[in-house]
Amino acid sequence: MNLSGFDLNLLKVLDALLAEGSTVRAGNRAGLSQPAVSAALSRLRHAFNDPLFVRKGRGLEPTDFARSLETPLRETLERIEDMLAGPGAFDPGTAELSFKLSGSDFFAEMLMPGLGDHVGRVAPRMRVQLVDLVPDNYIDTLERYQVDMALIPRMTFPDWVDHRVIFNSTFTTIARRGHPALAEAGIADGDPIPMDLFCTLNHVLFSPEGRLQAMGDAALHKVGRKRTVAMTLPVFSGVYRAVAGSDLIALIPTALARRVAPAAGLTCHAPPMPVDAATICIVWHRRSTNNPAHRWLREQIAALTRPLDM
C-alpha cells in the first residue's frame, strides 16, 4: 500500500467498525452517515485487498485479518490522540529526568543551593546540573542540545530562542576590609568611592572570555572617565577572592556582594557613576517551550531568583 495515496481518516472508520460491528452504529460513533461508512468500508477493502468484514445476521463480523488489526490500530489511534492533545500534566514527585543549565558561578552561589533543596523535596528523582558558560558561544549550546537552558544577560537572541526575564542585577564595588587607600580617604563600609579614587585603583574584572572591558567601563565612558583593569578572571568566586587578598577592587552583582562580603572580609561601596542594571534571563530553544517538565523547572528558577532583583 502506498501511504501517500491512503486517506488516514479511513482508519477511524475501521476502528469504529471493529468496535461496533455495524455500519449504523459505527457511523454514530464516528459522526458519519451509514452510506458514508459503507463507502469508506469499500475503500478500505480495496486498500487492504481483504473483505475485512462479512455479513452475520444483522451485523458484521471481522475477518481474521481485520481482527489482527484491532489492537494495534486502537493503540496507534490513542497515541495520535495523545500527541494531538499537546503536552500533558507533569508530576515532579515521580519524574525521573535530568536537566543541564549553563550559567556563571554566580548561580552556583545564588541559585543552586536553594534549587537543590527545593528539587530534593519536591522532585527527588530529578537531576539538575550547572555547567560553565561557553565563552562567546552561549546560545549555540542550546541549539546543539548540550544544555537545556542558559542563565545569561539579555541580548539580541536568534528567532529560534525563547526567553524569560527573571531579575535585574545592579552592581556594587567591593574592596578588602582595611584597604589602605580607602582607609586613608576615610571611606567606611557602605560609603561611595569617589570617582578619582575609583579610577586610580586597579580593578579585577569578571570575564569568561578574557575581555578587558565590561558594563562598568561603558558607564565610565559616558562620563568621560576610564579605569585600569589589572586582572581578569573567568569566575566571580575568583574575582572576590582576588579582591579579598589584594588591593584590587571590583564591580560585581549587588546580590552576590552582599552574600559573600561578611565571610570574605570585604566592604561594599556604591560606584561613583550610574551603571545600568543587567537584565538576567532564562533562555532556551523554542522546541522546549511547551515541554511541561522544562516549563516547571523554569518556573522554579524564576521563583527562586526573584529575591535577587535589586
C-alpha positions as CSV (number, residue, x, y, z in Angstrom):
1,M,0.0,0.0,0.0
2,N,1.2,3.5,-0.9
3,L,0.7,5.6,2.2
4,S,0.8,8.8,0.3
5,G,-2.4,7.8,-1.5
6,F,-4.2,6.5,1.5
7,D,-6.8,8.6,3.4
8,L,-5.8,8.1,7.1
9,N,-9.3,9.1,8.1
10,L,-10.4,5.7,6.9
11,L,-8.6,4.2,9.9
12,K,-11.1,5.9,12.3
13,V,-13.9,4.3,10.4
14,L,-12.2,0.9,10.5
15,D,-11.7,1.3,14.3
16,A,-15.4,2.2,14.7
17,L,-16.5,-0.8,12.6
18,L,-14.3,-3.2,14.7
19,A,-15.8,-1.8,17.9
20,E,-19.4,-1.7,16.8
21,G,-19.8,-4.5,14.2
22,S,-22.5,-2.4,12.4
23,T,-22.3,0.4,9.8
24,V,-25.1,2.2,11.5
25,R,-23.5,2.2,15.0
26,A,-20.1,2.8,13.5
27,G,-21.5,5.9,11.8
28,N,-22.9,7.1,15.1
29,R,-19.5,6.5,16.8
30,A,-17.5,8.3,14.0
31,G,-20.0,11.0,13.3
32,L,-20.8,9.8,9.8
33,S,-23.9,8.7,7.9
34,Q,-24.5,5.0,7.3
35,P,-23.9,5.5,3.5
36,A,-20.6,7.3,4.2
37,V,-19.5,4.4,6.4
38,S,-20.4,1.9,3.7
39,A,-18.4,3.9,1.1
40,A,-15.4,4.1,3.5
41,L,-15.6,0.3,4.0
42,S,-15.5,-0.2,0.3
43,R,-12.3,1.9,0.0
44,L,-10.8,0.1,3.0
45,R,-11.4,-3.3,1.3
46,H,-9.8,-2.1,-1.8
47,A,-6.8,-0.6,0.1
48,F,-6.2,-3.7,2.2
49,N,-7.2,-6.2,-0.6
50,D,-9.3,-8.0,2.0
51,P,-13.1,-8.2,2.7
52,L,-12.4,-7.0,6.3
53,F,-16.0,-7.8,7.4
54,V,-18.6,-10.5,6.4
55,R,-22.3,-10.3,7.0
56,K,-23.5,-12.2,10.0
57,G,-27.2,-11.8,10.7
58,R,-27.9,-8.0,11.0
59,G,-24.3,-7.3,11.9
60,L,-20.8,-7.5,10.6
61,E,-18.1,-10.0,11.6
62,P,-14.4,-9.1,11.1
63,T,-12.2,-11.3,9.0
64,D,-9.1,-12.8,10.6
65,F,-7.0,-10.1,9.0
66,A,-9.3,-7.3,10.3
67,R,-9.3,-8.8,13.8
68,S,-5.5,-8.8,13.7
69,L,-5.6,-5.1,13.1
70,E,-7.9,-4.3,16.0
71,T,-5.5,-3.9,18.9
72,P,-2.5,-2.2,17.1
73,L,-5.0,0.1,15.3
74,R,-6.6,1.2,18.6
75,E,-3.2,1.7,20.2
76,T,-2.0,3.8,17.3
77,L,-5.0,6.0,17.3
78,E,-4.7,6.5,21.0
79,R,-1.1,7.6,20.6
80,I,-2.1,10.0,17.8
81,E,-4.9,11.4,20.1
82,D,-2.4,11.9,22.9
83,M,0.0,13.6,20.5
84,L,-2.6,16.0,19.2
85,A,-3.8,16.8,22.8
86,G,-0.5,18.5,23.4
87,P,1.8,18.3,26.5
88,G,0.1,16.5,29.4
89,A,0.4,17.1,33.1
90,F,3.7,16.9,34.8
91,D,4.2,15.3,38.2
92,P,7.6,16.4,39.7
93,G,7.2,13.9,42.5
94,T,7.6,11.0,40.2
95,A,9.6,12.4,37.3
96,E,13.0,10.8,36.5
97,L,14.6,13.5,34.4
98,S,18.0,15.3,34.1
99,F,18.4,18.9,33.2
100,K,21.6,20.8,32.3
101,L,21.8,24.5,33.0
102,S,24.5,26.8,31.7
103,G,25.5,29.8,33.8
104,S,28.3,31.6,35.6
105,D,29.3,30.6,39.1
106,F,27.1,33.5,40.3
107,F,24.3,30.9,40.1
108,A,26.4,28.3,41.8
109,E,26.3,30.6,44.8
110,M,23.0,32.4,44.4
111,L,20.7,29.7,42.9
112,M,21.9,26.1,43.2
113,P,21.8,25.7,47.0
114,G,18.1,26.8,47.1
115,L,17.3,24.9,43.9
116,G,19.0,21.8,45.3
117,D,16.9,22.0,48.5
118,H,13.7,22.6,46.6
119,V,14.2,19.9,44.0
120,G,15.3,17.4,46.6
121,R,12.0,17.9,48.4
122,V,9.6,18.3,45.5
123,A,11.2,16.3,42.7
124,P,13.5,13.8,44.4
125,R,14.2,11.8,41.2
126,M,15.3,14.8,39.2
127,R,18.9,15.7,38.5
128,V,19.9,19.3,37.8
129,Q,23.5,20.1,36.6
130,L,25.0,23.6,36.3
131,V,27.8,23.8,33.8
132,D,30.1,26.7,32.8
133,L,29.1,29.1,30.2
134,V,30.9,28.5,26.9
135,P,32.7,31.8,26.1
136,D,31.3,33.6,23.1
137,N,29.0,30.7,22.4
138,Y,26.3,30.8,25.0
139,I,23.4,30.3,22.6
140,D,24.8,27.6,20.3
141,T,25.0,25.2,23.2
142,L,21.2,25.3,23.3
143,E,20.8,24.5,19.6
144,R,23.1,21.5,19.8
145,Y,21.2,20.0,22.8
146,Q,24.3,20.4,25.0
147,V,22.3,22.3,27.6
148,D,18.5,22.7,28.3
149,M,18.6,26.3,29.3
150,A,21.1,29.1,29.9
151,L,21.1,31.9,32.5
152,I,22.6,35.0,30.8
153,P,22.2,38.7,30.4
154,R,19.6,39.8,27.9
155,M,20.9,40.3,24.4
156,T,19.6,40.0,20.9
157,F,18.5,36.4,20.5
158,P,18.0,34.4,17.3
159,D,14.4,33.6,16.3
160,W,14.7,30.0,17.5
161,V,15.4,31.1,21.1
162,D,12.8,31.8,23.7
163,H,13.5,33.7,26.9
164,R,12.1,34.9,30.2
165,V,13.4,37.8,32.2
166,I,13.9,36.7,35.8
167,F,15.6,39.6,37.6
168,N,17.6,42.8,37.2
169,S,21.0,42.9,38.8
170,T,22.6,46.2,39.9
171,F,26.4,46.4,40.7
172,T,28.4,47.1,43.8
173,T,32.1,47.9,44.3
174,I,33.9,45.6,46.6
175,A,37.3,46.1,48.4
176,R,39.1,44.2,51.1
177,R,38.4,45.2,54.6
178,G,41.1,47.6,55.7
179,H,42.1,48.6,52.2
180,P,44.8,51.2,52.7
181,A,43.7,53.7,50.1
182,L,40.1,53.6,51.3
183,A,41.2,53.9,54.9
184,E,43.4,56.9,54.1
185,A,40.5,58.6,52.4
186,G,38.2,57.9,55.3
187,I,35.8,55.7,53.3
188,A,33.9,53.3,55.5
189,D,31.9,50.2,54.6
190,G,28.8,51.3,52.7
191,D,30.3,54.7,51.7
192,P,30.6,55.5,48.0
193,I,34.0,55.6,46.4
194,P,34.9,59.0,44.9
195,M,35.4,59.0,41.1
196,D,39.1,59.9,41.1
197,L,40.0,57.2,43.6
198,F,37.8,54.6,41.8
199,C,39.6,55.3,38.5
200,T,43.1,55.3,40.2
201,L,42.8,51.9,41.9
202,N,43.5,48.7,39.9
203,H,40.4,46.6,39.1
204,V,39.8,42.9,38.7
205,L,37.1,42.1,36.1
206,F,34.9,39.1,35.7
207,S,35.2,37.9,32.1
208,P,34.9,34.3,30.9
209,E,36.3,35.4,27.6
210,G,39.2,37.5,29.0
211,R,37.8,40.8,27.7
212,L,39.2,44.0,29.3
213,Q,36.0,46.0,29.3
214,A,32.5,45.4,30.6
215,M,29.4,47.3,31.7
216,G,31.4,49.4,34.2
217,D,33.7,50.7,31.5
218,A,30.7,51.6,29.4
219,A,29.3,53.6,32.3
220,L,32.7,55.4,32.9
221,H,32.9,56.2,29.2
222,K,29.5,58.0,29.4
223,V,31.1,60.4,32.0
224,G,34.4,60.7,30.2
225,R,36.4,58.5,32.5
226,K,38.2,55.2,32.4
227,R,39.7,52.7,34.8
228,T,42.6,50.4,34.9
229,V,41.8,46.7,34.6
230,A,44.8,44.8,36.1
231,M,43.3,41.3,36.1
232,T,40.5,39.3,34.6
233,L,39.1,36.1,35.9
234,P,36.5,33.7,34.4
235,V,34.6,33.2,37.7
236,F,33.1,35.5,40.2
237,S,34.5,33.5,43.1
238,G,38.0,34.2,41.8
239,V,37.1,37.9,41.5
240,Y,36.1,38.4,45.1
241,R,38.8,36.2,46.4
242,A,41.4,38.2,44.5
243,V,39.9,41.4,45.9
244,A,39.9,39.9,49.5
245,G,43.7,39.1,49.2
246,S,45.0,42.3,47.5
247,D,44.4,46.0,46.9
248,L,42.4,45.4,43.8
249,I,38.7,46.4,43.7
250,A,35.9,45.1,41.6
251,L,32.4,45.7,40.4
252,I,30.2,42.6,41.0
253,P,26.5,42.0,41.2
254,T,25.0,43.6,44.3
255,A,23.2,40.4,45.5
256,L,26.5,38.4,45.3
257,A,28.5,41.2,47.0
258,R,26.0,41.3,50.0
259,R,26.1,37.5,50.2
260,V,29.8,36.9,50.3
261,A,31.2,40.2,51.9
262,P,30.9,39.2,55.6
263,A,32.7,35.8,55.2
264,A,35.2,37.0,52.6
265,G,36.3,40.1,54.6
266,L,35.0,42.6,52.0
267,T,33.5,46.1,52.2
268,C,30.7,47.2,49.8
269,H,30.5,50.6,48.1
270,A,28.3,52.3,45.6
271,P,30.1,53.0,42.3
272,P,30.7,56.7,41.6
273,M,28.8,56.7,38.3
274,P,25.4,55.3,37.3
275,V,25.8,51.7,36.0
276,D,22.9,50.1,34.0
277,A,21.4,47.1,35.7
278,A,22.0,43.8,33.9
279,T,18.7,42.1,32.9
280,I,19.1,38.4,33.5
281,C,17.1,35.9,31.5
282,I,16.5,32.2,31.3
283,V,16.9,31.3,27.6
284,W,16.0,28.0,25.9
285,H,15.3,26.6,22.5
286,R,11.7,27.1,21.3
287,R,11.4,23.4,20.8
288,S,11.2,23.1,24.7
289,T,8.7,26.0,25.3
290,N,5.7,23.7,25.8
291,N,7.5,20.8,27.4
292,P,5.8,20.5,30.8
293,A,8.9,19.4,32.8
294,H,11.0,22.1,31.2
295,R,8.3,24.7,31.9
296,W,8.1,23.5,35.6
297,L,11.8,23.9,36.1
298,R,11.8,27.4,34.5
299,E,9.1,28.4,37.0
300,Q,11.1,27.1,40.0
301,I,14.2,29.0,38.9
302,A,12.2,32.2,38.3
303,A,10.7,32.0,41.8
304,L,14.0,31.2,43.5
305,T,15.8,34.1,41.8
306,R,13.1,36.7,42.4
307,P,14.8,38.0,45.6
308,L,17.9,38.7,43.5
309,D,16.1,41.6,41.8
310,M,17.9,44.7,43.2
